[in-house]
């Protein structure tokens, strides 16, 4: 997500991919600072999975078949 965002940073999809990557890192930082909505350890991971899933479904470049 980060690499794709950086490579396509001139496009809207690239900038959104970079924003998602930064948001994921900020989520971990907030969690490490002790700001937690619950007792779960995997909460930052859950946010990352949701962001990555959104990137795959909506922002990832389409796969081109060779031939």
C-alpha positions in Angstrom: 0.0 0.0 0.0 2.8 2.4 0.9 4.9 1.6 -2.1 2.0 1.7 -4.5 0.9 5.0 -3.0 4.4 6.4 -3.4 4.7 5.3 -7.0 1.3 6.6 -7.9 1.4 9.7 -5.7 0.4 12.0 -8.6 -3.0 10.3 -8.7 -5.9 10.4 -6.3 -5.7 6.7 -5.6 -2.0 7.0 -4.8 -2.5 9.8 -2.4 -5.3 7.9 -0.7 -3.1 4.8 -0.4 -0.4 6.9 1.2 -3.0 8.5 3.6 -4.1 5.0 4.6 -0.6 3.9 5.3 0.1 6.9 7.4 -3.2 6.5 9.2 -2.3 2.9 10.1 1.0 4.1 11.6 -0.7 6.8 13.5 -3.2 4.2 14.9 -0.3 2.2 16.3 1.3 5.4 17.8 -1.9 6.3 19.5 -2.3 2.8 20.8 1.4 2.8 22.1 0.7 6.1 23.8 -2.0 4.3 25.9 -5.1 5.8 24.2 -7.1 2.6 23.7 -10.8 2.1 23.2 -10.7 -1.3 24.8 -8.4 -4.0 26.3 -7.6 -5.8 23.0 -4.0 -6.1 21.8 -5.1 -6.5 18.1 -7.0 -3.3 17.8 -4.3 -1.5 15.8 -4.1 -4.6 13.6 -7.8 -4.6 13.0 -7.6 -1.0 11.7 -4.7 -1.9 9.4 -6.6 -4.9 8.1 -9.7 -2.8 7.3 -7.5 -0.1 5.6 -5.6 -2.7 3.6 -8.9 -4.4 2.6 -10.3 -1.1 1.4 -7.1 -0.4 -0.6 -7.3 -3.8 -2.2 -10.9 -3.5 -3.2 -11.1 0.1 -4.2 -7.6 1.6 -4.8 -5.2 -1.2 -6.0 -4.2 -1.1 -9.6 -6.0 -3.7 -11.7 -4.0 -6.8 -12.6 -3.0 -7.0 -16.2 -2.8 -10.5 -17.7 0.2 -11.1 -19.9 0.0 -12.8 -23.2 
